[in-house]
Amino acid sequence: MPDSTAAVMLKANGQFLGIDYTWAYEGEPQQGLLIIGADKDSDAAQLVWTDSWHLSHKFMVCDGNLNDDGAVDVKGHYAVPGHPDWGWRTQIVPNGASFKLMMFNVSPDGEEALTVETDFVRA
């Protein structure tokens, strides 16, 4: 079984792209969901993200842009009790019949650390 799988589908009459994905952490199966929308009159993009491990019963709404090559680059924030909010940047980079999903944890002072990098290839 692969470490990660993804199912990509159009949603709401093609207005949004949905990505359901699976992965594992320390042998425990996890699931995630990304819903991506873009303003047809600009490069503005929005992504809603949740998964069974990072967010657990919550959604993160991320704002950013859709590049000319179809890549999505968005950023959201999450609370850390007793500290300033941290950021979470997500990039989705298409490449023919595949795409790369990258996620970065962003400290309150703007330092980014790559936390997820997965290449999904059509089976």
CNS distance restraints for C-alpha pairs under 8 A (distance, minus, plus):
assign (resid   3 and name CA) (resid  22 and name CA) 7.98 0.50 0.50
assign (resid   3 and name CA) (resid  23 and name CA) 5.69 0.50 0.50
assign (resid   3 and name CA) (resid  24 and name CA) 6.53 0.50 0.50
assign (resid   4 and name CA) (resid  21 and name CA) 6.97 0.50 0.50
assign (resid   4 and name CA) (resid  22 and name CA) 5.24 0.50 0.50
assign (resid   4 and name CA) (resid  23 and name CA) 4.42 0.50 0.50
assign (resid   4 and name CA) (resid  24 and name CA) 7.34 0.50 0.50
assign (resid   4 and name CA) (resid 118 and name CA) 7.84 0.50 0.50
assign (resid   4 and name CA) (resid 120 and name CA) 7.95 0.50 0.50
assign (resid   5 and name CA) (resid  21 and name CA) 5.45 0.50 0.50
assign (resid   5 and name CA) (resid  22 and name CA) 5.25 0.50 0.50
assign (resid   5 and name CA) (resid  23 and name CA) 6.89 0.50 0.50
assign (resid   5 and name CA) (resid 120 and name CA) 7.12 0.50 0.50
assign (resid   6 and name CA) (resid  19 and name CA) 6.41 0.50 0.50
assign (resid   6 and name CA) (resid  20 and name CA) 5.55 0.50 0.50
assign (resid   6 and name CA) (resid  21 and name CA) 4.15 0.50 0.50
assign (resid   6 and name CA) (resid  22 and name CA) 6.50 0.50 0.50
assign (resid   6 and name CA) (resid 120 and name CA) 6.92 0.50 0.50
assign (resid   7 and name CA) (resid  19 and name CA) 5.62 0.50 0.50
assign (resid   7 and name CA) (resid  20 and name CA) 5.22 0.50 0.50
assign (resid   7 and name CA) (resid  21 and name CA) 6.34 0.50 0.50
assign (resid   8 and name CA) (resid  17 and name CA) 7.14 0.50 0.50
assign (resid   8 and name CA) (resid  18 and name CA) 5.72 0.50 0.50
assign (resid   8 and name CA) (resid  19 and name CA) 4.58 0.50 0.50
assign (resid   8 and name CA) (resid  20 and name CA) 6.62 0.50 0.50
assign (resid   9 and name CA) (resid  17 and name CA) 5.89 0.50 0.50
assign (resid   9 and name CA) (resid  18 and name CA) 5.26 0.50 0.50
assign (resid   9 and name CA) (resid  19 and name CA) 6.58 0.50 0.50
assign (resid  10 and name CA) (resid  14 and name CA) 4.95 0.50 0.50
assign (resid  10 and name CA) (resid  15 and name CA) 7.21 0.50 0.50
assign (resid  10 and name CA) (resid  16 and name CA) 5.83 0.50 0.50
assign (resid  10 and name CA) (resid  17 and name CA) 4.64 0.50 0.50
assign (resid  10 and name CA) (resid  18 and name CA) 6.03 0.50 0.50
assign (resid  11 and name CA) (resid  15 and name CA) 6.25 0.50 0.50
assign (resid  11 and name CA) (resid  16 and name CA) 5.02 0.50 0.50
assign (resid  11 and name CA) (resid  17 and name CA) 5.77 0.50 0.50
assign (resid  11 and name CA) (resid  18 and name CA) 6.36 0.50 0.50
assign (resid  12 and name CA) (resid  16 and name CA) 6.27 0.50 0.50
assign (resid  15 and name CA) (resid  37 and name CA) 6.77 0.50 0.50
assign (resid  16 and name CA) (resid  35 and name CA) 6.61 0.50 0.50
assign (resid  16 and name CA) (resid  36 and name CA) 5.53 0.50 0.50
assign (resid  16 and name CA) (resid  37 and name CA) 4.85 0.50 0.50
assign (resid  16 and name CA) (resid  38 and name CA) 7.66 0.50 0.50
assign (resid  17 and name CA) (resid  35 and name CA) 5.73 0.50 0.50
assign (resid  17 and name CA) (resid  36 and name CA) 5.12 0.50 0.50
assign (resid  17 and name CA) (resid  37 and name CA) 6.65 0.50 0.50
assign (resid  18 and name CA) (resid  33 and name CA) 7.24 0.50 0.50
assign (resid  18 and name CA) (resid  34 and name CA) 5.71 0.50 0.50
assign (resid  18 and name CA) (resid  35 and name CA) 4.55 0.50 0.50
assign (resid  18 and name CA) (resid  36 and name CA) 6.41 0.50 0.50
assign (resid  19 and name CA) (resid  33 and name CA) 5.75 0.50 0.50
assign (resid  19 and name CA) (resid  34 and name CA) 5.08 0.50 0.50
assign (resid  19 and name CA) (resid  35 and name CA) 6.48 0.50 0.50
assign (resid  20 and name CA) (resid  31 and name CA) 7.44 0.50 0.50
assign (resid  20 and name CA) (resid  32 and name CA) 5.86 0.50 0.50
assign (resid  20 and name CA) (resid  33 and name CA) 4.65 0.50 0.50
assign (resid  20 and name CA) (resid  34 and name CA) 6.56 0.50 0.50
assign (resid  21 and name CA) (resid  31 and name CA) 5.77 0.50 0.50
assign (resid  21 and name CA) (resid  32 and name CA) 5.14 0.50 0.50
assign (resid  21 and name CA) (resid  33 and name CA) 6.29 0.50 0.50
assign (resid  22 and name CA) (resid  29 and name CA) 7.19 0.50 0.50
assign (resid  22 and name CA) (resid  30 and name CA) 5.63 0.50 0.50
assign (resid  22 and name CA) (resid  31 and name CA) 4.44 0.50 0.50
assign (resid  22 and name CA) (resid  32 and name CA) 6.19 0.50 0.50
assign (resid  23 and name CA) (resid  29 and name CA) 5.98 0.50 0.50
assign (resid  23 and name CA) (resid  30 and name CA) 5.18 0.50 0.50
assign (resid  23 and name CA) (resid  31 and name CA) 6.35 0.50 0.50
assign (resid  24 and name CA) (resid  28 and name CA) 5.17 0.50 0.50
assign (resid  24 and name CA) (resid  29 and name CA) 4.36 0.50 0.50
assign (resid  24 and name CA) (resid  30 and name CA) 5.30 0.50 0.50
assign (resid  25 and name CA) (resid  29 and name CA) 6.66 0.50 0.50
assign (resid  25 and name CA) (resid  30 and name CA) 7.15 0.50 0.50
assign (resid  30 and name CA) (resid  51 and name CA) 7.38 0.50 0.50
assign (resid  30 and name CA) (resid  52 and name CA) 5.71 0.50 0.50
assign (resid  30 and name CA) (resid  53 and name CA) 6.59 0.50 0.50
assign (resid  31 and name CA) (resid  51 and name CA) 5.61 0.50 0.50
assign (resid  31 and name CA) (resid  52 and name CA) 5.54 0.50 0.50
assign (resid  31 and name CA) (resid  53 and name CA) 7.90 0.50 0.50
assign (resid  32 and name CA) (resid  49 and name CA) 7.54 0.50 0.50
assign (resid  32 and name CA) (resid  50 and name CA) 5.77 0.50 0.50
assign (resid  32 and name CA) (resid  51 and name CA) 3.89 0.50 0.50
assign (resid  32 and name CA) (resid  52 and name CA) 6.32 0.50 0.50
assign (resid  33 and name CA) (resid  49 and name CA) 5.80 0.50 0.50
assign (resid  33 and name CA) (resid  50 and name CA) 5.53 0.50 0.50
assign (resid  33 and name CA) (resid  51 and name CA) 6.13 0.50 0.50
assign (resid  34 and name CA) (resid  47 and name CA) 6.65 0.50 0.50
assign (resid  34 and name CA) (resid  48 and name CA) 5.72 0.50 0.50
assign (resid  34 and name CA) (resid  49 and name CA) 4.69 0.50 0.50
assign (resid  34 and name CA) (resid  50 and name CA) 6.84 0.50 0.50
assign (resid  35 and name CA) (resid  47 and name CA) 5.53 0.50 0.50
assign (resid  35 and name CA) (resid  48 and name CA) 5.19 0.50 0.50
assign (resid  35 and name CA) (resid  49 and name CA) 6.65 0.50 0.50
assign (resid  36 and name CA) (resid  45 and name CA) 7.23 0.50 0.50
assign (resid  36 and name CA) (resid  46 and name CA) 5.89 0.50 0.50
assign (resid  36 and name CA) (resid  47 and name CA) 4.46 0.50 0.50
assign (resid  36 and name CA) (resid  48 and name CA) 6.62 0.50 0.50
assign (resid  37 and name CA) (resid  45 and name CA) 5.69 0.50 0.50
assign (resid  37 and name CA) (resid  46 and name CA) 5.33 0.50 0.50
assign (resid  37 and name CA) (resid  47 and name CA) 6.36 0.50 0.50
assign (resid  38 and name CA) (resid  42 and name CA) 7.93 0.50 0.50
assign (resid  38 and name CA) (resid  43 and name CA) 6.97 0.50 0.50
assign (resid  38 and name CA) (resid  44 and name CA) 5.77 0.50 0.50
assign (resid  38 and name CA) (resid  45 and name CA) 4.18 0.50 0.50
assign (resid  38 and name CA) (resid  46 and name CA) 6.24 0.50 0.50
assign (resid  38 and name CA) (resid  65 and name CA) 7.77 0.50 0.50
assign (resid  38 and name CA) (resid  66 and name CA) 6.84 0.50 0.50
assign (resid  39 and name CA) (resid  43 and name CA) 6.49 0.50 0.50
assign (resid  39 and name CA) (resid  44 and name CA) 5.50 0.50 0.50
assign (resid  39 and name CA) (resid  45 and name CA) 6.28 0.50 0.50
assign (resid  43 and name CA) (resid  65 and name CA) 5.23 0.50 0.50
assign (resid  43 and name CA) (resid  66 and name CA) 5.09 0.50 0.50
assign (resid  43 and name CA) (resid  67 and name CA) 6.70 0.50 0.50
assign (resid  44 and name CA) (resid  63 and name CA) 7.55 0.50 0.50
assign (resid  44 and name CA) (resid  64 and name CA) 5.91 0.50 0.50
assign (resid  44 and name CA) (resid  65 and name CA) 4.44 0.50 0.50
assign (resid  44 and name CA) (resid  66 and name CA) 6.15 0.50 0.50
assign (resid  45 and name CA) (resid  63 and name CA) 6.00 0.50 0.50
assign (resid  45 and name CA) (resid  64 and name CA) 5.21 0.50 0.50
assign (resid  45 and name CA) (resid  65 and name CA) 4.54 0.50 0.50
assign (resid  45 and name CA) (resid  66 and name CA) 5.56 0.50 0.50
assign (resid  45 and name CA) (resid  72 and name CA) 7.23 0.50 0.50
assign (resid  45 and name CA) (resid  73 and name CA) 7.98 0.50 0.50
assign (resid  45 and name CA) (resid  74 and name CA) 7.21 0.50 0.50
assign (resid  46 and name CA) (resid  61 and name CA) 7.16 0.50 0.50
assign (resid  46 and name CA) (resid  62 and name CA) 5.62 0.50 0.50
assign (resid  46 and name CA) (resid  63 and name CA) 4.63 0.50 0.50
assign (resid  46 and name CA) (resid  64 and name CA) 6.26 0.50 0.50
assign (resid  46 and name CA) (resid  65 and name CA) 7.51 0.50 0.50
assign (resid  46 and name CA) (resid  74 and name CA) 6.95 0.50 0.50
assign (resid  47 and name CA) (resid  61 and name CA) 5.90 0.50 0.50
assign (resid  47 and name CA) (resid  62 and name CA) 5.07 0.50 0.50
assign (resid  47 and name CA) (resid  63 and name CA) 6.53 0.50 0.50
assign (resid  47 and name CA) (resid  74 and name CA) 7.03 0.50 0.50
assign (resid  48 and name CA) (resid  59 and name CA) 6.53 0.50 0.50
assign (resid  48 and name CA) (resid  60 and name CA) 5.70 0.50 0.50
assign (resid  48 and name CA) (resid  61 and name CA) 4.63 0.50 0.50
assign (resid  48 and name CA) (resid  62 and name CA) 6.23 0.50 0.50
assign (resid  49 and name CA) (resid  59 and name CA) 5.67 0.50 0.50
assign (resid  49 and name CA) (resid  60 and name CA) 5.21 0.50 0.50
assign (resid  49 and name CA) (resid  61 and name CA) 6.55 0.50 0.50
assign (resid  49 and name CA) (resid  62 and name CA) 7.83 0.50 0.50
assign (resid  50 and name CA) (resid  54 and name CA) 7.62 0.50 0.50
assign (resid  50 and name CA) (resid  55 and name CA) 5.80 0.50 0.50
assign (resid  50 and name CA) (resid  56 and name CA) 7.24 0.50 0.50
assign (resid  50 and name CA) (resid  57 and name CA) 7.64 0.50 0.50
assign (resid  50 and name CA) (resid  58 and name CA) 6.38 0.50 0.50
assign (resid  50 and name CA) (resid  59 and name CA) 5.03 0.50 0.50
assign (resid  50 and name CA) (resid  60 and name CA) 6.42 0.50 0.50
assign (resid  51 and name CA) (resid  55 and name CA) 5.69 0.50 0.50
assign (resid  51 and name CA) (resid  56 and name CA) 6.13 0.50 0.50
assign (resid  51 and name CA) (resid  57 and name CA) 7.97 0.50 0.50
assign (resid  52 and name CA) (resid  56 and name CA) 4.86 0.50 0.50
assign (resid  52 and name CA) (resid  57 and name CA) 7.44 0.50 0.50
assign (resid  55 and name CA) (resid  59 and name CA) 6.86 0.50 0.50
assign (resid  55 and name CA) (resid  60 and name CA) 7.81 0.50 0.50
assign (resid  60 and name CA) (resid  76 and name CA) 6.33 0.50 0.50
assign (resid  60 and name CA) (resid  77 and name CA) 7.17 0.50 0.50
assign (resid  60 and name CA) (resid  78 and name CA) 7.47 0.50 0.50
assign (resid  61 and name CA) (resid  76 and name CA) 5.82 0.50 0.50
assign (resid  61 and name CA) (resid  77 and name CA) 7.99 0.50 0.50
assign (resid  62 and name CA) (resid  74 and name CA) 5.49 0.50 0.50
assign (resid  62 and name CA) (resid  75 and name CA) 4.74 0.50 0.50
assign (resid  62 and name CA) (resid  76 and name CA) 4.08 0.50 0.50
assign (resid  62 and name CA) (resid  77 and name CA) 7.60 0.50 0.50
assign (resid  62 and name CA) (resid  89 and name CA) 7.95 0.50 0.50
assign (resid  63 and name CA) (resid  74 and name CA) 4.93 0.50 0.50
assign (resid  63 and name CA) (resid  75 and name CA) 5.48 0.50 0.50
assign (resid  63 and name CA) (resid  76 and name CA) 6.55 0.50 0.50
assign (resid  64 and name CA) (resid  72 and name CA) 7.60 0.50 0.50
assign (resid  64 and name CA) (resid  73 and name CA) 5.65 0.50 0.50
assign (resid  64 and name CA) (resid  74 and name CA) 3.98 0.50 0.50
assign (resid  64 and name CA) (resid  75 and name CA) 6.22 0.50 0.50
assign (resid  65 and name CA) (resid  72 and name CA) 6.00 0.50 0.50
assign (resid  65 and name CA) (resid  73 and name CA) 5.57 0.50 0.50
assign (resid  65 and name CA) (resid  74 and name CA) 6.29 0.50 0.50
assign (resid  66 and name CA) (resid  70 and name CA) 6.07 0.50 0.50
assign (resid  66 and name CA) (resid  71 and name CA) 5.76 0.50 0.50
assign (resid  66 and name CA) (resid  72 and name CA) 4.67 0.50 0.50
assign (resid  66 and name CA) (resid  73 and name CA) 6.56 0.50 0.50
assign (resid  67 and name CA) (resid  71 and name CA) 5.20 0.50 0.50
assign (resid  67 and name CA) (resid  72 and name CA) 6.35 0.50 0.50
assign (resid  67 and name CA) (resid  73 and name CA) 7.86 0.50 0.50
assign (resid  69 and name CA) (resid  94 and name CA) 7.84 0.50 0.50
assign (resid  70 and name CA) (resid  93 and name CA) 7.07 0.50 0.50
assign (resid  70 and name CA) (resid  94 and name CA) 6.49 0.50 0.50
assign (resid  71 and name CA) (resid  91 and name CA) 7.07 0.50 0.50
assign (resid  71 and name CA) (resid  92 and name CA) 5.54 0.50 0.50
assign (resid  71 and name CA) (resid  93 and name CA) 4.46 0.50 0.50
assign (resid  71 and name CA) (resid  94 and name CA) 6.07 0.50 0.50
assign (resid  72 and name CA) (resid  90 and name CA) 7.72 0.50 0.50
assign (resid  72 and name CA) (resid  91 and name CA) 5.41 0.50 0.50
assign (resid  72 and name CA) (resid  92 and name CA) 5.07 0.50 0.50
assign (resid  72 and name CA) (resid  93 and name CA) 6.56 0.50 0.50
assign (resid  73 and name CA) (resid  89 and name CA) 7.22 0.50 0.50
assign (resid  73 and name CA) (resid  90 and name CA) 5.85 0.50 0.50
assign (resid  73 and name CA) (resid  91 and name CA) 4.53 0.50 0.50
assign (resid  73 and name CA) (resid  92 and name CA) 6.75 0.50 0.50
assign (resid  74 and name CA) (resid  89 and name CA) 5.67 0.50 0.50
assign (resid  74 and name CA) (resid  90 and name CA) 5.42 0.50 0.50
assign (resid  74 and name CA) (resid  91 and name CA) 6.58 0.50 0.50
assign (resid  75 and name CA) (resid  87 and name CA) 6.70 0.50 0.50
assign (resid  75 and name CA) (resid  88 and name CA) 5.54 0.50 0.50
assign (resid  75 and name CA) (resid  89 and name CA) 4.20 0.50 0.50
assign (resid  75 and name CA) (resid  90 and name CA) 6.22 0.50 0.50
assign (resid  76 and name CA) (resid  87 and name CA) 5.67 0.50 0.50
assign (resid  76 and name CA) (resid  88 and name CA) 5.24 0.50 0.50
assign (resid  76 and name CA) (resid  89 and name CA) 6.41 0.50 0.50
assign (resid  77 and name CA) (resid  85 and name CA) 6.27 0.50 0.50
assign (resid  77 and name CA) (resid  86 and name CA) 5.55 0.50 0.50
assign (resid  77 and name CA) (resid  87 and name CA) 4.26 0.50 0.50
assign (resid  77 and name CA) (resid  88 and name CA) 5.76 0.50 0.50
assign (resid  78 and name CA) (resid  85 and name CA) 5.56 0.50 0.50
assign (resid  78 and name CA) (resid  86 and name CA) 5.50 0.50 0.50
assign (resid  78 and name CA) (resid  87 and name CA) 6.31 0.50 0.50
assign (resid  78 and name CA) (resid  88 and name CA) 7.50 0.50 0.50
assign (resid  79 and name CA) (resid  83 and name CA) 7.78 0.50 0.50
assign (resid  79 and name CA) (resid  84 and name CA) 7.17 0.50 0.50
assign (resid  79 and name CA) (resid  85 and name CA) 4.69 0.50 0.50
assign (resid  79 and name CA) (resid  86 and name CA) 6.49 0.50 0.50
assign (resid  80 and name CA) (resid  84 and name CA) 6.56 0.50 0.50
assign (resid  80 and name CA) (resid  85 and name CA) 5.73 0.50 0.50
assign (resid  80 and name CA) (resid  86 and name CA) 6.96 0.50 0.50
assign (resid  84 and name CA) (resid 108 and name CA) 6.22 0.50 0.50
assign (resid  85 and name CA) (resid 108 and name CA) 6.32 0.50 0.50
assign (resid  86 and name CA) (resid 105 and name CA) 7.45 0.50 0.50
assign (resid  86 and name CA) (resid 106 and name CA) 5.84 0.50 0.50
assign (resid  86 and name CA) (resid 107 and name CA) 5.24 0.50 0.50
assign (resid  86 and name CA) (resid 108 and name CA) 5.23 0.50 0.50
assign (resid  87 and name CA) (resid 105 and name CA) 6.06 0.50 0.50
assign (resid  87 and name CA) (resid 106 and name CA) 4.49 0.50 0.50
assign (resid  87 and name CA) (resid 107 and name CA) 6.32 0.50 0.50
assign (resid  87 and name CA) (resid 108 and name CA) 7.04 0.50 0.50
assign (resid  88 and name CA) (resid 103 and name CA) 6.94 0.50 0.50
assign (resid  88 and name CA) (resid 104 and name CA) 5.68 0.50 0.50
assign (resid  88 and name CA) (resid 105 and name CA) 4.88 0.50 0.50
assign (resid  88 and name CA) (resid 106 and name CA) 5.66 0.50 0.50
assign (resid  89 and name CA) (resid 103 and name CA) 5.62 0.50 0.50
assign (resid  89 and name CA) (resid 104 and name CA) 5.04 0.50 0.50
assign (resid  89 and name CA) (resid 105 and name CA) 6.61 0.50 0.50
assign (resid  89 and name CA) (resid 106 and name CA) 7.10 0.50 0.50
assign (resid  90 and name CA) (resid 101 and name CA) 7.42 0.50 0.50
assign (resid  90 and name CA) (resid 102 and name CA) 5.81 0.50 0.50
assign (resid  90 and name CA) (resid 103 and name CA) 4.50 0.50 0.50
assign (resid  90 and name CA) (resid 104 and name CA) 6.44 0.50 0.50
assign (resid  91 and name CA) (resid 100 and name CA) 7.89 0.50 0.50
assign (resid  91 and name CA) (resid 101 and name CA) 5.96 0.50 0.50
assign (resid  91 and name CA) (resid 102 and name CA) 5.15 0.50 0.50
assign (resid  91 and name CA) (resid 103 and name CA) 6.37 0.50 0.50
assign (resid  92 and name CA) (resid  99 and name CA) 6.74 0.50 0.50
assign (resid  92 and name CA) (resid 100 and name CA) 5.68 0.50 0.50
assign (resid  92 and name CA) (resid 101 and name CA) 4.76 0.50 0.50
assign (resid  92 and name CA) (resid 102 and name CA) 6.46 0.50 0.50
assign (resid  93 and name CA) (resid  99 and name CA) 5.40 0.50 0.50
assign (resid  93 and name CA) (resid 100 and name CA) 5.10 0.50 0.50
assign (resid  93 and name CA) (resid 101 and name CA) 6.67 0.50 0.50
assign (resid  94 and name CA) (resid  98 and name CA) 6.10 0.50 0.50
assign (resid  94 and name CA) (resid  99 and name CA) 4.17 0.50 0.50
assign (resid  94 and name CA) (resid 100 and name CA) 6.46 0.50 0.50
assign (resid  95 and name CA) (resid  99 and name CA) 5.37 0.50 0.50
assign (resid  95 and name CA) (resid 100 and name CA) 7.84 0.50 0.50
assign (resid  97 and name CA) (resid 121 and name CA) 6.43 0.50 0.50
assign (resid  97 and name CA) (resid 122 and name CA) 5.71 0.50 0.50
assign (resid  98 and name CA) (resid 119 and name CA) 7.18 0.50 0.50
assign (resid  98 and name CA) (resid 120 and name CA) 5.49 0.50 0.50
assign (resid  98 and name CA) (resid 121 and name CA) 4.36 0.50 0.50
assign (resid  98 and name CA) (resid 122 and name CA) 5.88 0.50 0.50
assign (resid  99 and name CA) (resid 119 and name CA) 5.91 0.50 0.50
assign (resid  99 and name CA) (resid 120 and name CA) 5.40 0.50 0.50
assign (resid  99 and name CA) (resid 121 and name CA) 6.75 0.50 0.50
assign (resid 100 and name CA) (resid 117 and name CA) 7.04 0.50 0.50
assign (resid 100 and name CA) (resid 118 and name CA) 5.66 0.50 0.50
assign (resid 100 and name CA) (resid 119 and name CA) 4.42 0.50 0.50
assign (resid 100 and name CA) (resid 120 and name CA) 6.13 0.50 0.50
assign (resid 101 and name CA) (resid 116 and name CA) 7.30 0.50 0.50
assign (resid 101 and name CA) (resid 117 and name CA) 5.69 0.50 0.50
assign (resid 101 and name CA) (resid 118 and name CA) 5.25 0.50 0.50
assign (resid 101 and name CA) (resid 119 and name CA) 6.43 0.50 0.50
assign (resid 101 and name CA) (resid 120 and name CA) 7.72 0.50 0.50
assign (resid 102 and name CA) (resid 114 and name CA) 7.28 0.50 0.50
assign (resid 102 and name CA) (resid 115 and name CA) 7.58 0.50 0.50
assign (resid 102 and name CA) (resid 116 and name CA) 5.20 0.50 0.50
assign (resid 102 and name CA) (resid 117 and name CA) 4.47 0.50 0.50
assign (resid 102 and name CA) (resid 118 and name CA) 6.57 0.50 0.50
assign (resid 103 and name CA) (resid 114 and name CA) 6.08 0.50 0.50
assign (resid 103 and name CA) (resid 115 and name CA) 5.70 0.50 0.50
assign (resid 103 and name CA) (resid 116 and name CA) 4.87 0.50 0.50
assign (resid 103 and name CA) (resid 117 and name CA) 6.70 0.50 0.50
assign (resid 104 and name CA) (resid 112 and name CA) 5.92 0.50 0.50
assign (resid 104 and name CA) (resid 113 and name CA) 5.26 0.50 0.50
assign (resid 104 and name CA) (resid 114 and name CA) 4.40 0.50 0.50
assign (resid 104 and name CA) (resid 115 and name CA) 5.33 0.50 0.50
assign (resid 104 and name CA) (resid 116 and name CA) 6.90 0.50 0.50
assign (resid 105 and name CA) (resid 112 and name CA) 5.62 0.50 0.50
assign (resid 105 and name CA) (resid 113 and name CA) 5.28 0.50 0.50
assign (resid 105 and name CA) (resid 114 and name CA) 6.53 0.50 0.50
assign (resid 105 and name CA) (resid 115 and name CA) 6.45 0.50 0.50
assign (resid 106 and name CA) (resid 110 and name CA) 5.65 0.50 0.50
assign (resid 106 and name CA) (resid 111 and name CA) 5.48 0.50 0.50
assign (resid 106 and name CA) (resid 112 and name CA) 4.43 0.50 0.50
assign (resid 106 and name CA) (resid 113 and name CA) 6.51 0.50 0.50
assign (resid 107 and name CA) (resid 111 and name CA) 5.24 0.50 0.50
assign (resid 107 and name CA) (resid 112 and name CA) 6.52 0.50 0.50
